[in-house]
Amino acid sequence: MSCTYEKLSSNKAKLSFTVSAEDFESAVAKAYKKNVSRIRIPGFRPGKAPRHVIEMQYGKGVFYEDALDELFPALYSEAVKENKLEPVDRPELDVEQMESGKELKFSVEVFVKPDVELGDYSKIDVKKEVAEVTDDDVEAEIERARERNARFIDITDRPAKLDDEINLDYAGFDGDNQFAGGTAKGQNLVLGSGSFIPGFEEQLVGKSIGEDVDVNVTFPEDYHEKSLAGHAVVFKCKINSIKEKELPALDDDFANDLSFDTLDEYKADVRKNLEKDAQQKADTQFENDVIEKVVEDSKVDIPDAMIASQTDDMLRDMEMRLSMQGLKMSDYLMYTGQTEEQLRASYKDQATDRVKGQLVLEAVRDKENIEATEEEVDAEIAKTAEQRKKSLEDYKAQMSDSSKEYFKSMTTMKKVIDFLKSKADN
């Protein structure tokens, strides 16, 4: 057997194979033995028909395709390994010669992991900018804490107003027909929260306990339930109770409830955490900007198969997140009014960016000969082991080879990114 390799483009390769007549004949003989029991020839018991009789009945090449199937996997695998190729799609097979007593000749063209033309990353024009934490930021965060610790007290001497929490019963009607999913009893609703269809909550402001209210609204044209999209409907409502939000006083007692001795101590802690968050956001943004700049300055012709594969991964992740919320992908598609093809198309740009980013980082890794040391990989594994309350040794003993490879790859990529960050203007 011989094989020649030809690089057709930055992302496609051609492998041409020649198999000796003797080896091809051996493969045909194996194909005969494998299939003879399934072939029925009059006058012969099942599995007993001679090869030449079957070939006379069905044609000389009756076993050729199976012979090629017998030879191809090992030949292709060996050629890919020998030429250090990384196929990203199924090979396209072209048979050039397949006859008895002659050499078998065929070729395959296959998309491979593409070459990357890196830009100049010796000095990356990106700066880290850390947002200043102002007094207004601190006050806003404290107000959010007060909102989280607010309590609702019953109100009986006035109508409902914005920010009140009401409890109500309602039933939705499209004309004279009560529609499914538009009825509830004892529903809590904070007026002004935007939880219900636009226009619903505003019509309950100024209404009193026990009052019957007709709320007239129109469903949006893109509403997920097509039978109601664009329809003008009425909700017959009755308010059962009204509660008013009461914020805690901003004093030492409030700070005490949050495990601080004084209000000043609490404010200082809020500022410290906001500054820490600002630094973390700046670090993340800086890293993303550095990678984006290097990727932007690089050129790569990505095969469609790699984008499709990345899209598959993203949709699987999405499906898993939906399942954790008790939803199926089919439900999500119905609610959003999308087809699976439309959803896939919406992910294409993001999938392309992810693939290109990974390819560029790997190209930098290879060019700079960056590789994580065993100590660095162990340090990353130790973090996970600590989270799971296990020793490094015990955790590593339970790891699969694929998990170990994942940690090595992840740690190496971190080193690549740190290398690129060192080239940026800080």
URNOR-V307194 format. One record per residue. N is the residue number from 0. PSI is psi in whole degrees, 0 to 359 (* if undefined). OMEGA is omega as a letter, one per 20 degrees, with the letter a starting at -180 (none if undefined). D_CENTER is the distance of its C-alpha to the mean C-alpha in Angstrom with 1 decimal. Layout:
n & psi & omega & d_center
N & PSI & OMEGA & D_CENTER
N & PSI & OMEGA & D_CENTER
//
This chain:
n & psi & omega & d_center
0 & 139 & r & 43.0
1 & 155 & a & 42.0
2 & 135 & r & 38.9
3 & 145 & a & 38.5
4 & 136 & r & 35.4
5 & 128 & r & 35.0
6 & 113 & a & 32.3
7 & 325 & r & 31.9
8 & 187 & a & 29.5
9 & 344 & a & 27.0
10 & 15 & a & 24.4
11 & 141 & a & 26.7
12 & 156 & r & 29.3
13 & 132 & r & 32.2
14 & 124 & a & 33.8
15 & 126 & a & 37.3
16 & 144 & r & 38.9
17 & 122 & r & 42.5
18 & 133 & a & 43.6
19 & 155 & r & 47.3
20 & 323 & a & 49.2
21 & 315 & r & 50.0
22 & 323 & r & 46.4
23 & 318 & r & 45.5
24 & 321 & r & 48.4
25 & 319 & r & 47.4
26 & 323 & r & 43.9
27 & 319 & r & 45.7
28 & 320 & r & 47.9
29 & 320 & r & 44.9
30 & 322 & r & 43.4
31 & 310 & a & 46.7
32 & 326 & a & 46.9
33 & 328 & a & 43.4
34 & 347 & a & 44.1
35 & 326 & a & 47.8
36 & 342 & a & 47.6
37 & 355 & a & 45.6
38 & 128 & a & 48.1
39 & 122 & r & 51.1
40 & 123 & r & 54.4
41 & 133 & r & 57.6
42 & 353 & r & 60.2
43 & 140 & r & 57.8
44 & 154 & r & 56.3
45 & 128 & r & 52.4
46 & 359 & a & 51.3
47 & 358 & a & 54.7
48 & 130 & r & 54.8
49 & 154 & a & 55.5
50 & 317 & a & 53.0
51 & 331 & r & 55.5
52 & 317 & r & 56.2
53 & 319 & a & 52.5
54 & 327 & r & 52.2
55 & 324 & a & 55.4
56 & 317 & a & 53.9
57 & 355 & a & 50.4
58 & 151 & a & 50.8
59 & 328 & a & 50.8
60 & 21 & a & 47.1
61 & 330 & a & 46.1
62 & 3 & a & 44.5
63 & 315 & a & 43.2
64 & 318 & r & 39.6
65 & 327 & r & 39.4
66 & 319 & r & 41.0
67 & 319 & r & 38.4
68 & 328 & r & 35.6
69 & 321 & a & 37.5
70 & 323 & a & 37.7
71 & 309 & a & 34.5
72 & 312 & a & 31.8
73 & 318 & r & 33.9
74 & 315 & a & 35.1
75 & 314 & a & 31.7
76 & 317 & a & 30.2
77 & 319 & a & 33.2
78 & 320 & r & 33.1
79 & 315 & a & 29.4
80 & 316 & a & 30.2
81 & 322 & a & 33.5
82 & 6 & r & 32.1
83 & 48 & r & 29.1
84 & 154 & r & 26.7
85 & 84 & a & 22.9
86 & 143 & r & 22.3
87 & 6 & r & 19.0
88 & 170 & r & 20.3
89 & 142 & a & 23.2
90 & 148 & r & 26.6
91 & 120 & a & 29.0
92 & 137 & r & 32.3
93 & 113 & a & 35.7
94 & 124 & a & 38.9
95 & 328 & r & 41.8
96 & 125 & r & 44.5
97 & 89 & a & 44.7
98 & 153 & r & 48.4
99 & 135 & r & 50.7
100 & 3 & r & 52.5
101 & 163 & r & 50.4
102 & 144 & r & 47.5
103 & 124 & r & 44.0
104 & 127 & r & 42.2
105 & 162 & r & 38.6
106 & 159 & r & 35.8
107 & 143 & r & 32.0
108 & 135 & a & 29.8
109 & 139 & r & 26.2
110 & 135 & a & 23.4
111 & 168 & r & 22.8
112 & 124 & a & 20.8
113 & 158 & r & 22.2
114 & 150 & r & 24.7
115 & 128 & r & 23.8
116 & 101 & a & 26.6
117 & 146 & r & 26.2
118 & 188 & r & 27.9
119 & 112 & r & 30.2
120 & 20 & r & 28.5
121 & 333 & r & 31.8
122 & 112 & a & 31.8
123 & 122 & a & 28.7
124 & 74 & r & 29.8
125 & 137 & r & 27.4
126 & 148 & r & 28.8
127 & 129 & r & 27.6
128 & 117 & a & 28.6
129 & 123 & a & 28.9
130 & 138 & r & 29.5
131 & 135 & r & 32.9
132 & 117 & a & 33.1
133 & 170 & r & 35.9
134 & 324 & r & 38.1
135 & 323 & r & 36.5
136 & 316 & r & 33.1
137 & 315 & a & 34.7
138 & 320 & r & 36.5
139 & 320 & r & 33.4
140 & 321 & r & 31.6
141 & 322 & r & 34.8
142 & 322 & r & 34.9
143 & 323 & r & 31.5
144 & 320 & r & 32.7
145 & 319 & r & 35.8
146 & 319 & a & 33.8
147 & 332 & a & 31.9
148 & 13 & r & 35.2
149 & 157 & r & 37.0
150 & 155 & r & 39.0
151 & 129 & a & 40.0
152 & 144 & a & 43.7
153 & 137 & r & 45.4
154 & 130 & a & 47.1
155 & 353 & a & 50.0
156 & 14 & r & 52.2
157 & 164 & r & 50.1
158 & 171 & r & 47.6
159 & 146 & r & 43.8
160 & 170 & r & 42.4
161 & 143 & a & 39.1
162 & 354 & r & 37.2
163 & 152 & r & 39.1
164 & 117 & r & 37.4
165 & 156 & r & 39.0
166 & 129 & a & 39.0
167 & 160 & r & 39.6
168 & 146 & r & 39.9
169 & 156 & r & 39.0
170 & 130 & a & 39.0
171 & 137 & a & 37.6
172 & 132 & r & 39.8
173 & 97 & a & 39.3
174 & 234 & r & 42.9
175 & 358 & a & 44.8
176 & 127 & r & 41.8
177 & 122 & a & 39.8
178 & 152 & a & 36.2
179 & 142 & r & 33.7
180 & 2 & a & 31.4
181 & 21 & a & 33.7
182 & 139 & r & 35.8
183 & 154 & r & 35.7
184 & 140 & r & 38.3
185 & 33 & a & 38.2
186 & 127 & r & 35.1
187 & 140 & a & 34.7
188 & 126 & r & 33.8
189 & 117 & a & 34.0
190 & 127 & a & 35.6
191 & 0 & a & 33.9
192 & 342 & a & 30.5
193 & 22 & a & 29.1
194 & 330 & a & 27.9
195 & 175 & a & 29.8
196 & 142 & a & 30.1
197 & 134 & r & 31.6
198 & 345 & a & 35.4
199 & 307 & a & 35.5
200 & 323 & a & 35.9
201 & 328 & a & 38.3
202 & 351 & r & 40.8
203 & 349 & r & 41.1
204 & 133 & a & 42.2
205 & 0 & r & 46.0
206 & 153 & a & 46.1
207 & 166 & r & 47.9
208 & 136 & r & 47.5
209 & 353 & a & 48.7
210 & 136 & r & 48.6
211 & 130 & a & 47.3
212 & 130 & r & 45.1
213 & 116 & r & 44.0
214 & 116 & a & 40.7
215 & 122 & a & 40.3
216 & 165 & r & 36.8
217 & 126 & r & 35.1
218 & 144 & r & 31.6
219 & 153 & r & 29.4
220 & 332 & a & 29.3
221 & 21 & a & 25.5
222 & 141 & a & 25.8
223 & 329 & r & 23.5
224 & 102 & a & 26.7
225 & 330 & a & 28.3
226 & 344 & a & 31.7
227 & 348 & a & 31.9
228 & 125 & r & 30.3
229 & 1 & a & 32.9
230 & 141 & r & 35.5
231 & 123 & a & 38.0
232 & 168 & r & 38.3
233 & 134 & r & 40.2
234 & 120 & r & 39.2
235 & 113 & a & 42.3
236 & 154 & r & 41.8
237 & 126 & a & 43.9
238 & 124 & a & 43.4
239 & 324 & a & 44.1
240 & 160 & r & 43.8
241 & 131 & r & 43.1
242 & 139 & r & 41.8
243 & 137 & r & 41.9
244 & 131 & r & 39.6
245 & 116 & r & 41.5
246 & 145 & r & 40.1
247 & 148 & r & 41.5
248 & 145 & a & 44.1
249 & 87 & a & 42.9
250 & 186 & a & 45.3
251 & 328 & r & 45.6
252 & 320 & r & 45.3
253 & 317 & r & 41.7
254 & 321 & r & 41.0
255 & 319 & a & 42.5
256 & 338 & r & 40.2
257 & 16 & r & 37.3
258 & 31 & r & 39.1
259 & 150 & a & 40.8
260 & 321 & a & 44.5
261 & 164 & r & 44.9
262 & 321 & r & 43.1
263 & 320 & r & 43.4
264 & 320 & r & 41.7
265 & 316 & r & 38.8
266 & 320 & r & 38.6
267 & 322 & r & 38.6
268 & 321 & r & 35.7
269 & 314 & r & 33.7
270 & 317 & a & 34.4
271 & 315 & a & 33.5
272 & 323 & r & 30.1
273 & 321 & r & 29.4
274 & 323 & r & 30.5
275 & 316 & r & 28.3
276 & 319 & a & 25.3
277 & 320 & r & 26.4
278 & 317 & r & 26.7
279 & 318 & r & 23.2
280 & 320 & r & 21.7
281 & 319 & r & 24.0
282 & 315 & a & 22.9
283 & 315 & a & 19.2
284 & 320 & r & 20.1
285 & 314 & r & 22.6
286 & 314 & r & 20.2
287 & 320 & a & 17.6
288 & 320 & r & 20.7
289 & 311 & a & 22.1
290 & 315 & a & 19.1
291 & 320 & a & 18.9
292 & 316 & r & 22.6
293 & 318 & r & 22.7
294 & 317 & a & 19.9
295 & 325 & a & 21.8
296 & 2 & a & 25.0
297 & 158 & r & 23.8
298 & 136 & r & 24.0
299 & 137 & r & 22.0
300 & 102 & a & 22.0
301 & 125 & r & 18.7
302 & 144 & a & 19.1
303 & 327 & a & 17.4
304 & 325 & r & 16.4
305 & 323 & r & 14.2
306 & 319 & r & 12.3
307 & 319 & r & 12.2
308 & 318 & r & 11.0
309 & 321 & r & 8.0
310 & 318 & r & 7.4
311 & 315 & a & 8.1
312 & 317 & a & 5.6
313 & 321 & r & 2.7
314 & 325 & r & 5.7
315 & 318 & r & 6.6
316 & 318 & r & 4.5
317 & 318 & r & 5.9
318 & 323 & r & 9.0
319 & 318 & r & 9.5
320 & 320 & r & 9.5
321 & 319 & a & 11.8
322 & 328 & r & 13.9
323 & 340 & r & 14.6
324 & 6 & r & 16.0
325 & 20 & a & 18.0
326 & 152 & r & 16.5
327 & 158 & r & 15.7
328 & 322 & r & 13.6
329 & 324 & r & 17.1
330 & 315 & a & 18.1
331 & 316 & r & 15.4
332 & 321 & r & 16.3
333 & 315 & a & 19.9
334 & 323 & a & 19.8
335 & 354 & r & 18.1
336 & 32 & a & 20.4
337 & 156 & r & 17.8
338 & 165 & r & 17.8
339 & 324 & r & 15.0
340 & 319 & r & 16.1
341 & 321 & r & 16.0
342 & 316 & r & 12.4
343 & 317 & a & 11.4
344 & 325 & a & 13.8
345 & 339 & a & 12.5
346 & 354 & a & 9.2
347 & 313 & a & 11.6
348 & 317 & r & 12.7
349 & 319 & r & 9.6
350 & 319 & r & 8.7
351 & 316 & r & 12.4
352 & 319 & a & 12.5
353 & 315 & a & 10.1
354 & 314 & a & 12.1
355 & 317 & r & 15.3
356 & 316 & r & 14.8
357 & 317 & a & 14.4
358 & 319 & a & 17.3
359 & 316 & r & 19.4
360 & 321 & r & 19.1
361 & 325 & r & 20.0
362 & 320 & r & 22.9
363 & 316 & r & 24.2
364 & 312 & a & 24.0
365 & 319 & a & 26.1
366 & 321 & a & 28.5
367 & 0 & a & 29.2
368 & 47 & a & 29.3
369 & 128 & r & 27.0
370 & 139 & r & 26.4
371 & 140 & r & 26.0
372 & 165 & r & 29.1
373 & 322 & r & 29.4
374 & 320 & r & 30.4
375 & 320 & r & 27.4
376 & 317 & r & 25.0
377 & 324 & r & 27.1
378 & 321 & r & 26.9
379 & 319 & r & 23.1
380 & 322 & a & 23.5
381 & 326 & r & 26.2
382 & 316 & r & 24.1
383 & 320 & r & 21.9
384 & 319 & r & 25.2
385 & 320 & r & 26.8
386 & 328 & a & 24.1
387 & 11 & r & 24.8
388 & 47 & r & 28.5
389 & 156 & r & 29.2
390 & 158 & r & 31.1
391 & 317 & a & 29.5
392 & 314 & a & 31.7
393 & 319 & a & 30.9
394 & 317 & r & 27.1
395 & 325 & a & 27.3
396 & 333 & a & 29.6
397 & 353 & a & 27.0
398 & 143 & r & 24.1
399 & 166 & r & 23.2
400 & 323 & a & 23.5
401 & 324 & r & 19.8
402 & 319 & r & 19.3
403 & 319 & r & 22.0
404 & 323 & r & 20.6
405 & 313 & a & 17.3
406 & 321 & r & 19.4
407 & 316 & r & 21.5
408 & 315 & a & 18.8
409 & 316 & a & 17.2
410 & 322 & r & 20.8
411 & 317 & r & 21.7
412 & 325 & r & 18.9
413 & 320 & r & 20.1
414 & 322 & r & 23.6
415 & 314 & a & 22.6
416 & 319 & r & 21.2
417 & 322 & r & 24.3
418 & 314 & a & 26.4
419 & 322 & r & 25.1
420 & 327 & a & 25.5
421 & 343 & r & 29.1
422 & 356 & a & 29.7
423 & 160 & a & 28.9
424 & 103 & a & 31.7
425 & * & none & 31.6
//
